[in-house]
Amino acid sequence: MWPDNSAAGHGRRALALTVAKESSDHARRNELPSEERAALEALVETVIGAAYEVSNVLGAGFLEKIYERALIEELGLRSLRVKAQTPFPVAYKGKHIGTYAADLVIDDRLLVEVKCVEHFSNEHLAQCINYLKASGLHLALLINFRRPKVEWRRIVHDL
């Protein structure tokens, strides 16, 4: 570890400050207006509430597709626009190489991936990040119905 008064130590702190400043400048440019951010937060709360309701009604033990269909129904009851298996093109260096289908897209703003797994893995998180990149959306919810209590993660990309 470098002593605080060494030249190398000051250089490291300066670099860290520069990176932090650039990151915060980048974040400010891409930041959502406060009204839109509040609306997105309210949407997230509604979707999480719907997921808990589905879990409470169905319990654990069904296949992923059953929970996805039930969540679509519950979100519809809450007057949200839901698109299932929404296709998004995937490009490599400007060339279309395939299509990915999101489990659910809510109000054209929130991507939802439904899982029924023992535990979330790094692969599930990476999958959501890649889905956000492909879709151009900024926020995803990864929801796991495997256990009696719903598990969920919020994944943010370029927000």
Contacts in CASP RR format, 6 or more apart in sequence:
PFRMAT RR
TARGET T0000
AUTHOR 0000-0000-0000
METHOD contacts of the structure
MODEL  1
MWPDNSAAGHGRRALALTVAKESSDHARRNELPSEERAALEALVETVIGA
AYEVSNVLGAGFLEKIYERALIEELGLRSLRVKAQTPFPVAYKGKHIGTY
AADLVIDDRLLVEVKCVEHFSNEHLAQCINYLKASGLHLALLINFRRPKV
EWRRIVHDL
2 8 0 8 1.000
2 9 0 8 1.000
2 12 0 8 1.000
3 9 0 8 1.000
30 158 0 8 1.000
30 159 0 8 1.000
31 37 0 8 1.000
31 159 0 8 1.000
32 40 0 8 1.000
32 138 0 8 1.000
32 159 0 8 1.000
40 109 0 8 1.000
40 110 0 8 1.000
40 139 0 8 1.000
43 80 0 8 1.000
43 106 0 8 1.000
43 107 0 8 1.000
43 109 0 8 1.000
43 110 0 8 1.000
44 110 0 8 1.000
44 139 0 8 1.000
44 141 0 8 1.000
44 154 0 8 1.000
46 75 0 8 1.000
46 78 0 8 1.000
46 80 0 8 1.000
47 75 0 8 1.000
47 80 0 8 1.000
47 106 0 8 1.000
47 110 0 8 1.000
47 112 0 8 1.000
47 141 0 8 1.000
48 141 0 8 1.000
48 143 0 8 1.000
48 150 0 8 1.000
48 152 0 8 1.000
50 71 0 8 1.000
50 74 0 8 1.000
50 75 0 8 1.000
50 78 0 8 1.000
51 71 0 8 1.000
51 141 0 8 1.000
51 143 0 8 1.000
51 145 0 8 1.000
51 150 0 8 1.000
51 152 0 8 1.000
52 150 0 8 1.000
53 74 0 8 1.000
54 67 0 8 1.000
54 70 0 8 1.000
54 71 0 8 1.000
54 74 0 8 1.000
54 145 0 8 1.000
54 150 0 8 1.000
55 67 0 8 1.000
55 145 0 8 1.000
55 148 0 8 1.000
55 149 0 8 1.000
55 150 0 8 1.000
57 70 0 8 1.000
58 66 0 8 1.000
58 67 0 8 1.000
58 70 0 8 1.000
58 145 0 8 1.000
59 145 0 8 1.000
59 148 0 8 1.000
60 145 0 8 1.000
60 146 0 8 1.000
60 147 0 8 1.000
60 148 0 8 1.000
61 116 0 8 1.000
61 145 0 8 1.000
61 146 0 8 1.000
62 116 0 8 1.000
62 145 0 8 1.000
63 116 0 8 1.000
64 114 0 8 1.000
64 115 0 8 1.000
64 116 0 8 1.000
64 145 0 8 1.000
67 114 0 8 1.000
67 116 0 8 1.000
67 145 0 8 1.000
68 84 0 8 1.000
68 103 0 8 1.000
68 104 0 8 1.000
68 114 0 8 1.000
71 104 0 8 1.000
71 112 0 8 1.000
71 114 0 8 1.000
71 143 0 8 1.000
72 82 0 8 1.000
72 84 0 8 1.000
72 104 0 8 1.000
75 82 0 8 1.000
75 104 0 8 1.000
75 106 0 8 1.000
76 82 0 8 1.000
80 106 0 8 1.000
80 107 0 8 1.000
81 106 0 8 1.000
81 107 0 8 1.000
81 108 0 8 1.000
82 104 0 8 1.000
82 105 0 8 1.000
82 106 0 8 1.000
83 102 0 8 1.000
83 104 0 8 1.000
83 105 0 8 1.000
83 108 0 8 1.000
84 103 0 8 1.000
84 104 0 8 1.000
85 101 0 8 1.000
85 102 0 8 1.000
85 103 0 8 1.000
86 101 0 8 1.000
86 102 0 8 1.000
86 104 0 8 1.000
86 105 0 8 1.000
86 135 0 8 1.000
87 99 0 8 1.000
87 100 0 8 1.000
87 101 0 8 1.000
88 99 0 8 1.000
88 100 0 8 1.000
88 101 0 8 1.000
88 102 0 8 1.000
88 131 0 8 1.000
88 134 0 8 1.000
88 135 0 8 1.000
88 136 0 8 1.000
89 96 0 8 1.000
89 98 0 8 1.000
89 99 0 8 1.000
89 134 0 8 1.000
90 96 0 8 1.000
90 97 0 8 1.000
90 98 0 8 1.000
90 99 0 8 1.000
90 100 0 8 1.000
90 134 0 8 1.000
91 97 0 8 1.000
100 130 0 8 1.000
100 131 0 8 1.000
100 134 0 8 1.000
102 111 0 8 1.000
102 112 0 8 1.000
102 113 0 8 1.000
102 131 0 8 1.000
102 135 0 8 1.000
103 112 0 8 1.000
103 113 0 8 1.000
103 114 0 8 1.000
104 111 0 8 1.000
104 112 0 8 1.000
104 113 0 8 1.000
104 114 0 8 1.000
105 111 0 8 1.000
105 112 0 8 1.000
105 135 0 8 1.000
105 137 0 8 1.000
106 112 0 8 1.000
109 137 0 8 1.000
109 139 0 8 1.000
110 137 0 8 1.000
110 139 0 8 1.000
110 140 0 8 1.000
110 141 0 8 1.000
111 128 0 8 1.000
111 131 0 8 1.000
111 132 0 8 1.000
111 135 0 8 1.000
111 137 0 8 1.000
111 139 0 8 1.000
111 140 0 8 1.000
111 141 0 8 1.000
112 140 0 8 1.000
112 141 0 8 1.000
112 143 0 8 1.000
113 124 0 8 1.000
113 127 0 8 1.000
113 128 0 8 1.000
113 131 0 8 1.000
113 140 0 8 1.000
113 141 0 8 1.000
113 142 0 8 1.000
113 143 0 8 1.000
114 143 0 8 1.000
114 145 0 8 1.000
115 124 0 8 1.000
115 142 0 8 1.000
115 143 0 8 1.000
115 144 0 8 1.000
115 145 0 8 1.000
115 146 0 8 1.000
116 144 0 8 1.000
116 145 0 8 1.000
116 146 0 8 1.000
117 124 0 8 1.000
117 144 0 8 1.000
117 146 0 8 1.000
118 146 0 8 1.000
120 142 0 8 1.000
120 144 0 8 1.000
120 151 0 8 1.000
120 153 0 8 1.000
124 142 0 8 1.000
125 142 0 8 1.000
125 153 0 8 1.000
125 155 0 8 1.000
128 140 0 8 1.000
128 142 0 8 1.000
128 155 0 8 1.000
129 155 0 8 1.000
129 157 0 8 1.000
131 140 0 8 1.000
132 138 0 8 1.000
132 139 0 8 1.000
132 140 0 8 1.000
132 155 0 8 1.000
132 157 0 8 1.000
132 158 0 8 1.000
133 157 0 8 1.000
137 157 0 8 1.000
138 156 0 8 1.000
138 157 0 8 1.000
138 158 0 8 1.000
138 159 0 8 1.000
139 154 0 8 1.000
139 155 0 8 1.000
139 156 0 8 1.000
139 157 0 8 1.000
139 159 0 8 1.000
140 154 0 8 1.000
140 155 0 8 1.000
140 157 0 8 1.000
141 152 0 8 1.000
141 153 0 8 1.000
141 154 0 8 1.000
141 155 0 8 1.000
142 152 0 8 1.000
142 153 0 8 1.000
142 155 0 8 1.000
143 150 0 8 1.000
143 151 0 8 1.000
143 152 0 8 1.000
144 150 0 8 1.000
144 151 0 8 1.000
144 152 0 8 1.000
END
